């Protein structure tokens, strides 16, 4: 059987998903959080069971105040009229208080209505029927000065809503439809001094029928399908002239980076019945600008400040924004004020960065990104949020910091496009983003054949175009945003594409627009330059080195070796004892914490490979131990292959998106780190592969290659390769000196390991060391290989994996003698309420046996992991007499008042915990 195309891939899982989720529709905007059930809702909302706050709205021009929270209730339990419900003083007794951004279910969870939905099958037990009717959201705000104009800015409604203010309907669900559309409702004539009420009758969500969001096959979907309001509802105040759509376009000289041009644009709108003259003035970075604009009653005009008229908008030596690892992330501010007769009427403020992004197709038709004129291998992960769409800025920041710690430079957001604060954080940290629409539901229902998702109605075209316009206007000034993908598995047809492109052009969209994440084409944009050839389930490490299917050539928009078994700590938090017993005993068992898809519903492919390569697990601990090694080698190989092939002259690799970065639920599926931010083999395999100056082994050619992701060339390096039997007997040793490795992703081949090395049979170890001119080790990498290779059956490749007909024999690793490892740890306080624990590990064995993949876990007084934590390195391998010093940085508060300790474990190292005594700085 030949490889089946992406459409078949999605159709297969869509059919299974429809059968499995007949009573649970999919849904969800990707917002990340690490809240526990019963915690106060994020975003300053009311505590569970507390009163709904009243939002106090100021009168200053340009004020945009988010509603502080809502009271919610099922329409099945409310018999009063919308006019009554939306009248100030309505007695909303028995309603549920929720935060300003909350799905229905998120609010109920905050009130402890249901048991922990992240444990066992608790999520499945929540009655889906409760969410098949509309739910009311009711909020109050106060206004003291009614001489100002008042507007409601509404977005993030899932799926649609009728809107009422002070007893009057101001919008219908036909208008307020689609999770990404943005609406400004002029409610000046309805607002009164004192308390005012806004009420939303939110409609149930079905992503197969609505242009909202769905979870596809990522995780078990929430039974409310994420219905609710998941972005801020703003109350805007201003004078007779409104200032809207303010933004900056930039043009950077990429040859020298010595100059840049800014163009400032905005719309001014006269909302009064009189003719006025408005003055728009302010600053764009260091440049001051001003212009007068005559406006007839209710007239809107576009205002442009261009360098031809305002030479100060030509900047010398601009502060250029770079992705992390390539430079700094400076930002500029745009501040504008519209005044009428000297009185401020409205204001606008935005931050922007100066950078240039190009992504042409290379000679092989692959998309190749260049940032500020420099080529860049896109190393990314697929972003997933909390399944209930709860927003927590600190949690998102933690995940973005993990992204950088992994050596990644990009996250892909397939739908579930995050709120403004997410992109502010991405700008600050230099994490590139690839937002776009999602597959497998209404978004592609018009173009995806017989896959899930209904065909579009005439109204859907308008919602889609409005969604594109709103997201383009929101994202265009963020330098972290380097493209928008207007298709995922499928490209839009001519009509949809034109609507999207018209909206993007009207918004002055500054970066490449990609027609699809798969190898599809659209009528105007042409080829996508991307591929979506899998795999999505287990394949052996050498798979990635073949320049075919999902192997390291071109731009692979979503791919990985599938399942990820979390740490024992996390497993015990998410699964019952009986589920844990089944996990290691029965590869064919359905796993609720993997996926709703029939294709990915069990761990059979992964477990069969684990047993075939490492031997049958003897218990849960042994299963997790072996799974950790398997995930480390699989993820490391994926990123190493793409990095090695980036600088190839023929069919180079240009981008890879690990599917996925994380999970918004407690999962066995597609993640480099788990919901609780714990780290295992997948995390450290990626971190090792993506270190800036890196020595690596090639599974296909046995070559030892050094890859340099830094800008400057590395010189005077020495590479050494040593091969050992599992008992530590060295069978091969060779070095290459005087290596020079070009920068910007360049590579140098140091040497090649012979095909046959005497004395090796079955499993063996490979130690690679890279030292600089002073003899300091700058990169180390340890592999476990076999003289018996994994054999791939390429001819029978399916859309989600390539079969393996025989496995590498790594069972000899189980015969490794225990290696004694000593550990000492001390802790010091750091800035911003952080602490650093320093751990020194030493293999004290008197024999030859190395300690393979020694893991250090920071734990609190109860022995539970302290998370998040950033280790300088981890899961290290030490030969007798070798030592290494590691550091772990974390928030002191996460210790919960206890003293830190470090739990040491490894493949052949006994588990023990050592105290990490605190010392004065």
C-alpha positions in Angstrom: 0.0 0.0 0.0 1.4 3.4 -0.9 1.2 6.4 1.4 -2.3 7.8 1.6 -2.7 11.5 1.4 -3.7 13.9 4.2 -7.3 14.0 3.2 -7.6 10.2 3.9 -5.8 10.7 7.2 -8.3 13.2 8.4 -11.3 11.3 7.0 -10.3 8.1 8.8 -10.0 9.8 12.2 -13.0 12.0 11.5 -15.3 8.9 11.0 -14.1 7.3 14.2 -14.4 10.6 16.1 -18.0 11.1 14.9 -18.9 7.6 16.2 -17.1 8.2 19.5 -18.4 11.7 20.2 -22.0 11.5 19.1 -23.0 13.2 22.3 -19.9 15.3 22.8 -19.3 17.9 20.2 -15.8 19.2 19.9 -14.8 22.8 20.8 -12.2 25.1 22.3 -10.1 28.2 22.0 -6.5 27.4 22.8 -5.9 29.2 26.1 -3.3 27.7 28.5 -3.7 27.5 32.3 -2.6 25.4 35.2 -5.5 26.1 37.5 -6.9 23.4 39.8 -10.5 22.8 40.3 -12.0 25.2 42.9 -9.3 27.9 42.3 -10.4 31.5 41.7 -11.0 32.0 38.0 -8.2 33.8 36.1 -8.4 37.4 34.9 -9.6 38.9 38.2 -13.1 37.3 38.2 -15.1 36.4 41.2 -14.2 33.6 43.5 -16.4 30.5 43.3 -19.7 31.2 45.0 -18.9 34.9 45.5 -20.9 37.8 44.1 -20.4 39.0 40.6 -18.3 42.2 40.6 -19.6 45.4 39.2 -17.2 47.0 36.7 -16.5 50.7 37.2 -15.9 52.4 33.9 -14.1 55.7 33.7 -14.9 58.6 31.4 -11.4 59.4 30.1 -11.2 59.4 26.3 -9.8 56.1 25.0 -10.7 54.2 28.1 -11.3 50.5 27.4 -12.5 48.7 30.5 -13.0 44.9 30.5 -16.0 43.6 32.3 -14.7 42.1 35.5 -17.0 39.0 35.4 -20.4 37.6 34.8 -23.2 35.6 36.4 -24.2 32.6 34.3 -27.2 30.4 34.2 -28.8 27.8 31.8 -31.7 29.2 29.8 -33.5 26.0 30.8 -33.6 27.3 34.4 -34.6 30.9 33.5 -38.1 31.8 32.5 -37.8 35.6 32.7 -37.7 37.7 29.5 -34.4 39.0 28.0 -35.6 42.5 28.8 -36.0 41.6 32.5 -32.7 39.7 32.7 -30.8 42.6 31.2 -32.3 45.2 33.5 -30.2 46.6 36.3 -31.2 45.1 39.7 -32.4 41.8 38.3 -32.2 39.3 41.1 -29.8 36.7 39.5 -30.2 34.4 42.6 -28.7 30.9 42.1 -26.6 32.0 39.1 -23.0 31.0 38.9 -20.3 33.7 39.1 -17.5 33.4 36.5 -14.5 35.4 35.4 -14.4 37.8 32.4 -13.2 35.1 30.1 -14.9 31.8 30.9 -16.6 28.9 29.2 -19.7 27.6 30.9 -17.9 24.5 32.2 -14.9 26.4 33.4 -17.3 28.4 35.6 -18.9 25.3 37.0 -15.5 23.7 37.7 -14.5 26.8 39.6 -17.5 26.2 41.8 -16.5 22.6 42.5 -19.6 21.4 40.7 -17.7 18.3 39.4 -14.8 16.2 40.5 -11.3 16.8 39.1 -11.8 16.5 35.3 -8.2 15.7 34.8 -8.3 12.5 36.7 -9.4 9.1 35.3 -12.7 9.3 33.3 -14.2 12.1 35.4 -14.5 14.3 32.3 -16.7 11.8 30.6 -19.1 11.7 33.5 -20.1 15.4 33.2 -23.6 15.4 31.6 -23.3 16.9 28.1 -27.1 17.4 27.9 -26.7 20.4 30.2 -24.9 22.3 27.5 -27.3 21.8 24.5 -29.4 24.9 25.4 -28.3 28.5 25.5 -26.7 29.9 28.6 -27.1 33.5 29.9 -24.1 35.7 30.8 -25.0 38.8 32.7 -22.7 41.6 33.8 -23.0 45.0 35.4 -21.0 48.2 34.9 -21.3 51.7 36.3 -20.9 54.9 34.4 -20.7 58.3 36.1 -20.4 60.6 33.1 -23.0 60.1 30.3 -21.7 63.0 28.2 -19.2 60.6 26.7 -20.0 58.1 24.0 -20.1 54.4 25.1 -19.4 51.3 23.0 -19.3 47.6 23.7 -16.4 45.8 22.1 -17.4 42.1 21.8 -15.3 39.2 20.6 -14.5 35.6 21.7 -18.2 34.4 21.8 -18.5 30.7 21.3 -20.5 30.1 19.3 -22.9 33.1 19.0 -25.0 35.4 21.2 -28.0 37.7 21.4 -26.9 40.8 23.2 -29.0 43.1 25.4 -28.2 46.3 27.3 -30.5 47.8 29.9 -33.6 45.9 28.7 -33.0 46.5 24.9 -31.6 44.1 22.4 -28.5 45.6 20.6 -27.4 42.6 18.5 -28.7 39.2 17.4 -26.9 35.9 17.3 -26.8 36.2 13.5 -24.5 39.2 13.9 -22.5 38.1 17.0 -21.4 34.8 15.5 -18.0 33.2 15.2 -15.4 33.0 17.9 -12.9 35.3 16.2 -15.2 38.1 14.9 -15.0 41.5 16.6 -17.9 43.8 17.0 -18.3 47.4 18.2 -21.8 48.2 19.5 -22.7 51.8 20.1 -24.8 51.8 23.2 -24.5 55.6 24.0 -28.2 56.1 23.9 -28.9 53.2 26.3 -26.3 53.9 29.0 -27.4 55.8 32.1 -25.6 57.2 35.0 -25.1 54.6 37.7 -25.5 50.8 37.1 -25.9 49.4 33.6 -26.4 45.7 32.6 -25.3 43.8 29.6 -26.6 40.3 29.0 -25.5 37.7 26.5 -27.7 34.7 25.5 -24.8 32.4 24.4 -25.7 29.7 21.9 -24.4 26.1 22.2 -21.3 25.4 20.2 -20.7 22.7 17.6 -17.4 23.3 15.6 -18.7 21.1 12.8 -21.5 23.6 12.3 -20.0 26.9 13.6 -16.9 28.8 12.7 -15.4 28.5 16.2 -12.9 26.0 17.5 -12.7 22.3 18.0 -10.2 19.8 19.6 -9.9 17.5 16.6 -8.1 14.4 17.9 -5.8 16.1 20.4 -7.6 15.2 23.6 -11.0 14.3 25.0 -13.2 17.3 24.3 -15.1 19.1 27.0 -18.8 18.3 27.1 -19.8 22.0 26.9 -17.8 22.3 23.7 -16.3 25.4 25.2 -19.4 27.5 24.8 -19.1 30.8 26.5 -17.2 34.1 26.3 -13.5 33.6 26.1 -12.1 37.1 25.4 -12.7 40.3 27.2 -15.9 42.3 26.7 -14.7 45.9 26.7 -16.6 49.1 27.6 -15.1 51.9 25.5 -15.5 55.6 26.3 -14.8 58.5 24.0 -15.8 61.9 22.6 -17.5 62.8 19.3 -14.6 61.4 17.2 -13.4 57.8 17.5 -9.9 56.7 16.7 -9.8 53.2 15.4 -7.5 50.7 13.5 -4.3 52.5 14.5 -1.2 50.5 13.4 2.3 50.8 12.0 3.8 49.2 8.9 7.6 48.9 8.8 10.2 48.6 6.1 13.6 47.4 7.1 16.8 47.6 5.0 17.8 43.9 5.4 21.1 44.3 3.7 22.6 46.6 6.3 19.9 46.8 9.1 21.0 50.4 9.3 17.7 52.1 8.4 13.9 51.5 8.6 10.8 53.4 7.5 7.6 53.6 9.5 4.2 54.3 8.1 1.4 55.1 10.6 -2.2 54.5 9.7 -5.6 55.0 11.5 -9.2 55.7 10.9 -11.0 58.6 12.4 -14.8 58.5 12.7 -17.1 61.3 13.5 -20.0 59.9 15.5 -21.7 63.2 16.0 -24.3 64.9 13.9 -22.1 68.0 13.4 -19.2 68.7 11.2 -15.9 68.7 13.2 -12.2 69.1 12.6 -10.1 66.5 14.4 -6.4 66.7 15.0 -4.6 63.3 15.1 -1.2 63.6 16.8 1.2 61.5 18.8 4.4 59.5 18.4 5.6 56.4 16.6 8.7 55.3 18.3 10.9 58.4 18.4 9.0 60.3 15.7 6.4 62.9 16.5 3.5 63.3 14.0 0.4 65.4 13.7 -2.4 66.1 11.1 -5.8 67.8 11.0 -8.8 66.0 9.5 -12.1 67.7 8.6 -15.0 65.3 9.1 -18.6 65.6 8.0 -21.3 64.3 10.3 -20.9 60.5 10.7 -18.0 60.4 8.3 -15.0 58.1 8.5 -11.6 58.9 7.0 -8.4 57.0 6.7 -5.3 58.9 8.0 -1.8 58.0 6.9 1.5 59.3 8.1 4.1 58.3 5.5 7.9 59.0 5.4 7.4 61.1 2.3 5.5 63.6 4.3 7.0 63.0 7.7 10.8 62.4 7.2 11.2 61.7 10.9 9.6 58.4 10.2 12.8 57.3 8.5 14.9 55.8 11.4 18.7 55.5 11.4 20.1 52.6 13.2 16.7 51.2 14.3 16.4 48.8 17.1 15.7 45.6 15.2 13.6 42.8 16.8 15.0 39.3 16.5 13.8 35.8 17.4 15.3 34.4 20.6 18.9 33.3 20.1 19.4 35.6 17.1 19.4 38.9 18.9 17.4 41.1 21.2 13.6 41.8 21.2 13.2 45.7 21.4 9.8 47.1 21.0 8.5 50.6 20.0 5.3 52.3 21.0 2.6 54.0 18.9 0.6 56.6 20.8 -2.1 58.6 19.1 -4.7 61.1 20.3 -7.6 62.5 18.4 -8.7 66.0 19.7 -11.6 68.2 18.7 -11.3 71.9 19.5 -8.3 71.1 21.8 -10.2 68.5 23.8 -9.1 64.9 23.7 -11.8 62.7 22.1 -10.1 59.3 21.8 -6.7 57.7 22.1 -4.9 54.6 20.8 -1.8 52.8 21.9 0.0 49.8 20.4 3.5 48.3 20.6 5.3 47.2 17.5 8.6 45.7 16.5 10.8 46.4 13.5 11.7 43.2 11.7 11.4 41.7 8.2 10.0 38.2 7.3 10.3 36.5 4.0 9.3 32.9 3.2 9.8 32.2 -0.5 9.7 28.7 -2.0 13.2 27.2 -2.5 14.2 25.2 -5.6 12.5 22.1 -4.2 9.2 24.0 -3.6 9.7 24.1 0.2 8.9 27.2 2.3 12.1 28.8 3.6 11.9 31.5 6.2 14.3 34.4 6.5 14.1 36.8 9.4 15.9 40.2 8.9 17.6 38.7 5.9 19.0 35.6 7.7 17.9 32.1 7.0 16.2 30.2 9.9 15.3 26.6 10.4 11.8 26.7 12.0 12.0 24.4 15.0 8.5 24.4 16.5 5.9 22.7 18.6 2.1 22.6 18.2 0.6 24.8 20.9 -2.3 23.5 23.1 -4.1 25.3 25.9 -6.1 24.2 28.8 -9.0 22.2 27.6 -11.5 24.6 29.3 -10.0 27.7 27.8 -9.0 29.3 31.1 -6.5 32.0 30.7 -3.6 32.3 33.1 -0.8 34.7 31.9 1.8 33.1 34.3 1.1 29.6 33.0 1.4 30.7 29.4 4.7 32.5 30.3 5.9 29.3 31.9 5.2 27.3 28.7 6.9 29.9 26.4 9.9 29.7 28.7 9.9 25.9 28.3 9.7 26.4 24.5 12.9 28.4 24.6 14.6 26.0 27.0 13.8 23.2 24.5 15.8 25.1 21.9 12.7 25.7 19.8 12.0 29.1 18.1 8.4 28.8 17.1 4.9 27.6 18.1 2.2 26.8 15.7 -1.4 27.6 16.7 -3.8 25.6 14.5 -6.9 27.6 15.3 -7.4 28.4 19.0 -5.7 31.7 18.4 -4.7 33.1 21.8 -5.6 36.5 23.2 -3.5 39.6 23.0 -1.4 38.9 26.1 -0.1 35.7 24.5 1.4 37.6 21.6 2.8 40.2 23.9 4.6 37.5 25.8 5.8 35.9 22.5 7.1 39.4 21.4 8.9 39.8 24.7 10.6 36.4 24.7 11.3 36.2 21.0 9.1 33.1 20.3 7.9 33.1 16.7 4.3 32.2 16.1 2.4 30.5 13.2 -1.3 31.2 13.7 -3.9 29.9 11.3 -7.3 28.3 10.9 -7.9 24.7 11.9 -8.8 21.5 10.1 -11.6 18.9 10.4 -14.6 21.1 11.2 -16.6 23.9 9.8 -13.5 26.0 8.9 -12.7 23.6 6.0 -16.1 22.1 5.6 -16.6 23.7 2.2 -13.3 22.3 0.7 -12.5 19.1 2.5 -14.6 16.6 0.6 -16.5 14.2 2.8 -14.6 14.9 6.0 -16.4 16.3 9.1 -17.6 19.9 8.9 -20.7 21.1 7.2 -20.8 23.0 3.9 -20.9 26.8 4.2 -24.0 28.9 4.1 -23.9 32.4 2.7 -23.7 33.7 6.2 -20.6 31.7 6.9 -18.6 33.5 4.2 -19.2 36.8 6.0 -18.3 35.4 9.4 -15.1 33.9 7.9 -14.1 37.2 6.3 -14.9 39.1 9.4 -12.9 36.7 11.5 -9.9 37.1 9.2 -10.2 40.9 9.3 -10.4 40.9 13.1 -7.4 38.6 13.6 -5.3 40.4 11.0 -5.9 43.7 12.7 -5.1 42.2 16.1 -1.9 40.4 15.1 -0.3 42.5 12.5 1.9 44.7 14.8 3.3 41.7 16.7 6.8 40.9 15.4 6.5 37.4 16.8 3.8 36.6 14.2 5.6 35.5 11.0 2.7 34.1 8.9 -0.9 33.3 8.8 -2.1 29.9 7.5 -5.4 30.4 5.9 -5.8 26.6 5.5 -4.6 23.5 7.4 -5.3 20.1 5.8 -6.9 21.8 2.9 -6.5 25.1 1.1 -9.4 27.5 0.6 -11.2 27.7 -2.8 -11.1 30.8 -4.9 -14.0 32.5 -3.2 -12.9 31.9 0.4 -9.2 32.7 -0.5 -10.3 36.0 -2.0 -12.2 37.0 1.1 -9.3 36.1 3.3 -6.8 37.9 1.1 -9.0 41.0 0.8 -9.3 41.2 4.6 -5.5 40.7 5.0 -4.7 43.3 2.5 -7.1 45.8 4.0 -5.3 45.3 7.3 -1.9 45.8 5.8 -0.8 42.3 6.7 3.0 42.4 6.7 4.1 38.7 6.6 3.7 35.7 4.2 0.3 34.2 3.9 0.4 30.4 3.6 -2.5 28.7 1.8 -2.3 25.4 3.8 -0.2 23.5 6.3 -0.4 20.5 3.9 1.0 20.2 0.4 -2.0 21.9 -1.1 -2.4 24.9 -3.4 -4.9 27.8 -3.6 -5.8 29.6 -6.8 -3.9 32.9 -6.1 -1.2 32.0 -3.6 -0.3 28.8 -5.3 1.7 26.1 -3.5 1.9 26.0 0.2 5.6 25.0 0.4 4.7 22.7 3.3 4.0 19.0 3.8 1.7 17.1 6.2 3.0 13.6 5.6 3.1 12.4 9.2 4.0 10.4 11.1 1.7 10.7 14.0 2.5 7.5 15.7 5.6 5.5 16.6 8.4 5.2 14.2 12.1 4.3 14.9 14.7 7.0 15.2 16.3 6.2 11.8 12.9 7.1 10.1 13.7 10.8 10.3 16.9 10.6 8.2 15.2 9.4 5.0 14.2 12.2 2.6 10.8 10.9 2.0 7.4 11.0 3.8 7.9 12.8 7.1 11.7 12.6 7.0 14.0 15.6 7.2 13.4 17.4 4.0 11.2 20.4 3.3 8.8 22.0 5.9 6.8 19.5 7.9 4.0 21.4 9.5 3.0 18.7 12.1 4.8 15.4 12.8 6.1 13.2 15.6 6.6 9.7 16.8 3.3 9.8 18.6 2.6 8.8 22.2 4.3 10.3 25.2 4.2 8.5 28.6 4.5 11.1 31.3 6.5 10.7 34.5 5.3 8.4 37.3 4.4 11.5 39.3 2.1 12.7 36.6 0.7 9.3 35.8 -0.4 8.9 39.4 -2.1 12.3 39.4 -4.1 11.4 36.2 -5.0 7.7 36.3 -6.6 5.3 38.8 -4.6 2.3 40.1 -6.5 0.0 37.8 -5.9 2.2 34.8 -2.2 2.3 35.6 -2.1 -1.5 35.8 -3.8 -1.8 32.4 -1.4 0.8 31.0 1.7 -1.3 31.3 0.1 -4.7 30.9 -2.2 -4.4 27.9 -1.0 -2.6 24.7 -4.3 -3.1 23.0 -6.4 -1.5 25.7 -8.3 1.7 25.0 -6.7 4.6 26.7 -9.1 7.4 27.6 -6.2 9.8 28.1 -4.8 9.3 24.7 -7.3 10.5 22.1 -11.0 10.2 21.1 -9.8 9.0 17.7 -10.1 5.3 17.0 -6.7 5.5 15.2 -5.0 6.9 18.3 -7.2 5.3 20.9 -4.6 2.8 22.2 -0.9 2.5 22.6 -0.4 -0.7 20.6 2.1 0.5 18.1 4.2 2.2 20.7 4.0 -0.6 23.2 4.8 -3.3 20.6 7.9 -1.4 19.7 8.8 -0.9 23.3 8.5 -4.6 24.0 10.3 -5.5 20.7 13.2 -3.3 21.3 13.7 -3.0 25.1 11.9 -6.2 26.4 8.6 -6.7 28.1 8.1 -4.4 31.1 8.1 -6.1 34.5 5.8 -3.4 36.1 4.7 0.2 35.9 8.0 1.6 37.0 9.9 -0.5 34.5 7.4 0.5 31.8 7.9 4.2 32.5 11.6 3.7 32.6 11.7 2.1 29.2 9.2 4.6 27.7 11.5 7.4 28.8 14.5 6.0 26.9 12.2 5.4 23.9 10.9 8.9 23.9 14.3 10.5 24.4 15.8 8.7 21.3 12.7 9.3 19.1 12.4 13.0 19.8 16.1 13.7 19.6 16.4 11.9 16.3 13.5 14.0 14.8 15.1 17.3 15.6 18.7 16.2 14.9 17.8 15.0 11.4 16.1 18.2 10.5 18.9 20.3 11.9 21.5 18.2 10.0 19.7 18.5 6.7 19.0 22.2 7.0 22.2 23.3 5.2 22.0 20.6 2.5 22.3 21.8 -1.1 19.8 19.2 -2.3 16.3 19.0 -0.8 17.2 20.7 2.5 15.0 20.6 5.6 13.5 24.1 6.2 11.1 23.6 9.1 9.6 21.0 11.5 6.7 21.3 13.9 6.7 18.6 16.6 3.1 17.5 17.1 2.7 18.6 19.7 4.5 20.9 22.2 2.1 20.3 25.1 -1.3 19.1 26.0 -4.2 21.0 27.7 -5.3 17.9 29.4 -3.7 15.0 31.3 -2.5 13.1 28.3 -0.6 10.1 26.9 -0.5 11.7 23.5 1.6 14.2 21.5 3.5 16.3 24.1 7.0 17.3 24.9 5.9 18.2 28.5 2.7 17.4 30.3 -0.1 19.5 31.7 1.6 19.8 35.1 4.9 21.0 33.3 6.8 17.9 34.3 9.7 16.9 32.1 10.8 13.4 30.9 12.6 11.7 28.0 10.8 13.6 25.3 11.7 17.0 26.8 15.3 16.3 27.4 15.7 14.6 24.0 14.5 17.8 22.3 16.6 20.0 24.6 19.7 17.9 23.8 19.1 17.9 20.0 18.5 21.7 19.9 21.5 23.0 21.8 23.1 25.8 19.9 26.4 24.1 19.2 25.7 20.4 19.0 27.5 17.1 18.2 25.3 14.3 16.9 25.3 10.9 15.3 23.6 10.1 12.0 21.5 7.0 12.1 21.6 6.7 8.3 25.3 7.2 7.5 27.0 6.7 10.8 28.6 10.1 10.4 29.4 12.3 13.4 28.2 15.8 12.6 28.5 19.1 14.4 25.7 21.6 13.8 26.0 25.3 14.7 22.8 27.3 15.2 24.7 30.4 16.4 25.4 33.2 14.0 29.2 33.1 14.2 31.3 30.2 13.0 32.8 27.9 15.6 36.5 27.1 15.1 39.2 25.0 16.7 36.9 22.2 17.8 37.7 18.6 18.5 35.1 15.8 18.1 35.6 12.4 19.7 33.5 9.3 19.3 33.7 6.2 21.5 31.8 2.9 21.3 31.2 0.7 24.4 29.5 -2.5 25.3 26.8 -2.2 27.9 29.3 -3.2 30.6 31.5 -0.2 29.7 34.2 -1.9 27.7 35.4 0.5 25.0 35.6 -1.1 21.5 36.2 2.0 19.4 37.7 5.4 19.9 38.6 8.1 17.3 38.9 11.9 17.3 39.0 14.7 14.7 40.7 18.0 15.4 40.7 21.5 14.0 37.0 21.5 13.1 35.4 24.7 11.8 31.6 24.9 11.7 29.8 27.7 9.8 27.1 29.6 11.7 23.3 30.1 11.0 22.6 26.3 11.0 25.8 25.2 9.2 27.4 21.9 9.8 30.6 20.0 9.6 31.1 16.2 9.3 33.9 15.2 11.8 34.2 11.5 11.1 32.3 8.4 10.3 31.9 5.3 12.5 32.8 2.0 10.7 30.0 -0.2 9.7 31.5 -3.1 11.7 33.3 -2.7 15.0 34.9 -5.8 16.5 33.4 -6.9 19.8 30.0 -5.3 19.4 26.9 -7.5 19.4 23.3 -6.4 20.1 23.0 -3.3 22.2 26.0 -0.9 22.6 26.6 2.7 23.6 28.0 5.6 21.6 29.5 8.6 23.5 30.2 11.8 21.5 32.2 14.7 22.9 32.9 18.1 21.4 35.6 20.2 23.0 36.9 23.7 22.2 40.4 24.9 21.7 41.0 25.0 25.4 39.9 21.4 25.9 36.6 22.4 27.5 33.6 20.2 26.7 31.0 22.2 24.9 28.7 19.4 23.8 28.1 15.8 24.8 25.7 13.2 23.4 25.1 9.6 24.3 23.3 7.1 22.1 22.1 3.5 22.7 22.2 1.5 19.4 22.1 -2.0 18.2 23.9 -4.1 15.6 20.4 -5.3 14.6 18.6 -2.4 12.9 15.0 -1.4 12.9 13.6 -2.3 9.5 11.0 0.1 8.0 8.4 -1.2 5.5 8.2 2.0 3.4 6.0 0.4 0.8 3.2 0.0 3.3 3.4 3.4 4.8 0.0 4.7 6.0 -1.0 8.3 6.7 0.0 8.2 10.3 3.1 5.9 10.4 5.4 3.6 8.5 5.4 0.0 9.8 8.5 -1.6 11.3 8.9 -5.2 10.3 11.8 -6.0 12.8 13.1 -4.1 15.7 16.6 -3.1 16.9 17.7 -5.3 19.8 18.3 -3.0 22.8 17.4 -5.7 25.4 21.1 -5.9 26.4 20.7 -2.6 28.2 18.7 -4.4 30.9 21.8 -6.3 31.7 23.8 -3.2 32.7 25.1 -3.4 36.2 23.9 -0.8 38.7 26.1 2.3 38.6 26.6 4.1 41.9 26.1 7.8 41.5 26.8 10.3 44.3 24.9 13.5 44.6 25.3 16.7 46.5 22.9 19.6 46.3 22.8 23.2 47.7 20.3 26.0 47.2 20.7 29.7 47.0 18.1 32.5 46.7 17.8 34.4 43.5 16.2 37.5 42.1 12.4 38.0 41.8 11.6 35.4 44.5 13.4 32.6 42.6 15.8 30.0 43.9 18.6 28.0 42.3 19.5 24.5 43.4 23.0 23.3 42.3 23.5 19.5 42.0 26.8 17.7 41.4 26.5 14.1 40.2 29.5 11.7 40.1 29.7 8.1 38.9 31.7 6.6 41.8 31.8 3.1 40.4 35.1 1.2 40.5 34.1 -0.9 37.4 33.6 0.3 33.8 29.8 0.5 33.7 28.4 3.9 32.9 25.3 5.4 34.5 22.8 5.9 31.7 20.4 8.8 31.6 20.6 9.9 35.2 17.6 12.1 36.0 17.5 14.8 38.7 14.0 15.8 39.9 13.6 18.8 42.2 11.0 17.8 44.9 9.4 19.5 47.9 9.0 18.2 51.4 6.3 15.8 50.4 8.4 14.3 47.6 6.3 15.9 44.9 8.0 17.7 41.9 8.5 21.4 42.0 7.2 22.8 38.7 7.9 24.6 36.5 11.7 24.2 36.8 14.5 25.0 34.4 17.5 22.7 34.5 20.8 23.6 32.8 20.9 20.0 31.6 19.4 16.7 32.7 19.1 13.0 32.0 22.9 12.8 31.7 25.1 9.8 31.2 28.3 9.4 33.2 31.2 7.0 32.9 33.1 6.0 36.1 35.0 8.9 37.5 33.0 11.5 35.5 31.0 14.2 37.2 28.7 17.0 36.1 27.2 20.0 37.9 23.6 20.9 37.1 21.5 23.9 38.1 17.7 24.1 38.6 16.0 27.5 38.7 12.4 27.8 40.0 10.0 30.0 42.0 10.6 29.8 45.7 6.9 29.9 46.4 6.4 26.6 44.5 8.2 24.8 47.3 5.1 25.5 49.4 7.2 26.5 52.4 9.2 23.3 52.5 12.9 22.7 52.0 14.0 21.5 48.5 15.4 18.1 47.8 16.6 16.4 44.7 15.5 12.9 43.7 18.1 11.0 41.6 17.2 8.1 39.4 18.3 6.6 36.1 18.3 3.6 33.8 20.7 1.7 35.9 21.0 4.0 38.9 19.1 3.4 42.2 16.5 6.0 43.1 17.3 8.1 46.1 16.6 11.6 47.4 19.2 14.0 48.8 18.6 17.3 50.6 19.4 20.6 48.9 20.4 22.7 51.9 19.9 26.4 51.6 23.0 28.5 51.9 23.3 32.3 52.3 24.1 34.2 49.2 
